[in-house]
Structures are given as C-alpha cells and as structure tokens.
C-alpha cells in the first residue's frame, strides 16, 4: 500500500478546477500507486531528487517516490497546465 501526499501548491491548483477535472487527475494519480505505474510518465532532467512528470491531458503532475520508514510515499509536488508547470 502506498500513501499519497499532496503539496500545498497541488491542493491549491485542484481546488480551482471543476469536479470532473479533479476526478480525472486524482484517478491518474491513483494509477501511479500500481506496480508498474500506469500513465504517460517521464523522468525530469535537472533535478537530483528523481522527479517525474505524469501527463493528464493538458495538465502535468510533478511527483516523486519516497519512503517514510517502512511506508512507501508518493509525493505530489505540483500540478499545473502544460505551458506553466515547467517555469
């Protein structure tokens, strides 16, 4: 079992979206907890903490995997539009 943790920026972005979009993004994030992860995932370059991005339509979810003791944790660092997330 994997725990999912959201950053404040990710929660703020989700709170501004409509319910249908939030459901679509959260379903895609749930797919990241599967073995192997489900979705359009790519490794991000230039970061030492092994960040990855998940493409969900025109949105991008920036995340990384971590461990908190014996619990595996999925940290959702940021969510944003395709053109704005990488700035």
HURABEL-V527410 format. One record per residue. N is the residue number from 0. RES is the residue in one small letter. PSI is psi in whole degrees, -180 to 180 (NA if undefined). D_LAST is the distance of its C-alpha to the last C-alpha in Angstrom with 1 decimal. Layout:
BEGIN
<<N;RES;PSI;D_LAST> <N;RES;PSI;D_LAST>>
END
This chain:
BEGIN
<<0;x;138;32.7> <1;x;136;29.1> <2;x;142;27.7> <3;x;126;24.3> <4;x;135;22.4> <5;x;141;19.6> <6;x;167;17.3> <7;x;-38;17.6> <8;x;-40;14.1> <9;x;-43;15.2> <10;x;-41;18.6> <11;x;-43;17.4> <12;x;-44;15.5> <13;x;-33;18.6> <14;x;-20;20.9> <15;x;-13;19.6> <16;x;163;20.3> <17;x;163;23.8> <18;x;-38;26.0> <19;x;-42;26.1> <20;x;-41;22.3> <21;x;-42;22.3> <22;x;-42;25.2> <23;x;-43;23.6> <24;x;-44;20.6> <25;x;-35;22.9> <26;x;-42;25.3> <27;x;-39;22.6> <28;x;-36;21.7> <29;x;-33;25.5> <30;x;-22;25.7> <31;x;-17;23.7> <32;x;-8;26.7> <33;x;163;29.1> <34;x;111;30.4> <35;x;159;28.9> <36;x;145;25.7> <37;x;134;25.6> <38;x;175;22.7> <39;x;93;20.3> <40;x;135;18.8> <41;x;145;17.1> <42;x;136;16.6> <43;x;138;13.1> <44;x;149;13.6> <45;x;6;13.0> <46;x;133;13.7> <47;x;-15;17.3> <48;x;18;17.7> <49;x;43;17.9> <50;x;149;14.9> <51;x;164;15.2> <52;x;145;13.8> <53;x;128;16.2> <54;x;125;16.2> <55;x;89;18.1> <56;x;-122;18.5> <57;x;1;15.4> <58;x;155;13.9> <59;x;136;12.3> <60;x;120;13.6> <61;x;126;12.4> <62;x;169;15.7> <63;x;157;18.1> <64;x;146;21.9> <65;x;169;23.9> <66;x;140;27.5> <67;x;88;29.0> <68;x;-116;32.6> <69;x;-2;33.9> <70;x;130;31.5> <71;x;136;28.6> <72;x;135;25.5> <73;x;114;22.4> <74;x;114;19.5> <75;x;108;17.0> <76;x;-40;14.0> <77;x;153;11.7> <78;x;137;12.2> <79;x;178;10.4> <80;x;156;10.7> <81;x;-45;10.1> <82;x;-23;8.0> <83;x;-22;5.8> <84;x;-30;5.7> <85;x;-2;3.8> <86;x;NA;0.0>>
END
